[in-house]
Amino acid sequence: MNTYAARTAYRQVVFTRTLGSTIKTHKVQLRILSGSTSARSTVTLDAVMVTR
């Protein structure tokens, strides 16, 4: 998923997923893919929200 933006955008949801009620554990991974240019190599994770 490419989340590049020419301008800063605040409070943007870039991914959402609804899981079934039978799933008891979850794993979230944030990966920086190789091939990123030095100008676009910064990743900031602002928040993760889990609701039940």
C-alpha positions as CSV (number, residue, x, y, z in Angstrom):
1,M,0.0,0.0,0.0
2,N,1.5,3.3,-1.0
3,T,0.5,6.1,1.4
4,Y,2.5,8.9,-0.2
5,A,0.9,12.3,-0.2
6,A,2.3,15.6,-1.6
7,R,0.7,17.5,1.4
8,T,0.3,16.7,5.1
9,A,-3.0,15.2,5.9
10,Y,-4.1,14.8,9.5
11,R,-6.3,12.1,11.0
12,Q,-6.4,9.9,7.9
13,V,-7.5,6.3,8.3
14,V,-5.3,4.3,6.0
15,F,-6.4,0.8,7.0
16,T,-9.3,-0.8,8.8
17,R,-10.3,-4.4,9.3
18,T,-13.3,-6.0,11.0
19,L,-12.5,-9.4,12.5
20,G,-15.0,-12.1,13.5
21,S,-15.9,-12.6,17.1
22,T,-14.4,-16.1,17.3
23,I,-10.8,-14.7,16.8
24,K,-9.1,-14.5,20.2
25,T,-5.6,-13.1,19.3
26,H,-4.4,-10.6,16.8
27,K,-1.0,-9.6,15.4
28,V,-0.2,-6.3,13.7
29,Q,3.0,-5.7,11.7
30,L,4.3,-2.4,10.3
31,R,6.9,-3.1,7.7
32,I,9.1,-0.7,5.8
33,L,9.6,-2.2,2.3
34,S,13.0,-2.1,0.6
35,G,13.3,0.1,-2.4
36,S,12.0,3.2,-0.6
37,T,13.9,6.4,-1.6
38,S,15.7,8.4,1.1
39,A,13.2,11.2,0.7
40,R,10.3,8.8,1.5
41,S,11.9,6.6,4.1
42,T,10.2,8.0,7.2
43,V,7.3,6.1,8.7
44,T,5.3,7.5,11.6
45,L,2.7,5.4,13.3
46,D,0.4,7.7,15.2
47,A,-2.2,5.4,16.7
48,V,-3.7,1.9,16.8
49,M,-7.2,1.6,18.0
50,V,-8.7,-1.8,19.0
51,T,-12.3,-2.1,20.0
52,R,-14.3,-5.0,21.0
